[in-house]
Amino acid sequence: MGDLCKRIGTAAVLLATSWWLSGWCLQGFSDLSMGVRQLARRNAPQGFTVTYYSGRDFQEEICRRIEPHLRRFYGTRAPAWGVPRNDFSARWEGWLICPSTTNYVFYSQSNDGFRLIIDDEPVLDNWRPQRWTQSGTHGSAWLTQGVHHVVAEFFAANGEAALRVKWAGGGIGKNTVMGGRHVFRQAPYRKEESR
């Protein structure tokens, strides 16, 4: 009887989670004029694919995982099992959905180096050892409504490590951390479908 209850409980949790996620996705993208049906049809998973490396220059790949946004406060801990606490690097990749065609501003703060590339164009480049309090930088990019490829790179030298990237524009408030409903691990649809 106990085993049956566990199976029923697990099925109920899975069903409720599936219902909640599908409702959230449809509600979250209803304000985008590029088509909710296209996003739902592709069933693209949200978040960034991040790869962690030993060394500051991506020397040896240690692990990959999914992270929802570009806000990481590692402190003096290793970011993942097998990754060194000091002298590591990380690369996040994903697809950014811009709700409208306009100028977007990107803000970063990091301890240590960070750079942001959108559609193969550098937007932020602060690639040097630095303290959190001295690292604030910003850059802008004119982006069209639709999907844009994003690569964010980070390295940690010694001591504490942290990263935060915010963006604004096209109806997105200044204190919005890059990620969430605007970033996908895979392109939710091809660029030509967004027109």
Secondary structure, 3 states (H helix, E strand, C coil): CHHHHHHHHHHHHHHHHHHHHHHHHHHHCCCCCCCHHHHHHHCCCECEEEEEEECCCCCEEEEEEEECECEEEEECCCCCCCCCCCCEEEEEEEEEEECCCEEEEEEEEEECCEEEEECCEEEEEECCCCCHHHCCEEEEEEECCEEEEEEEEEEECCCCEEEEEEEEECCEEEEEECEHHHEECCCCCCHHHHC
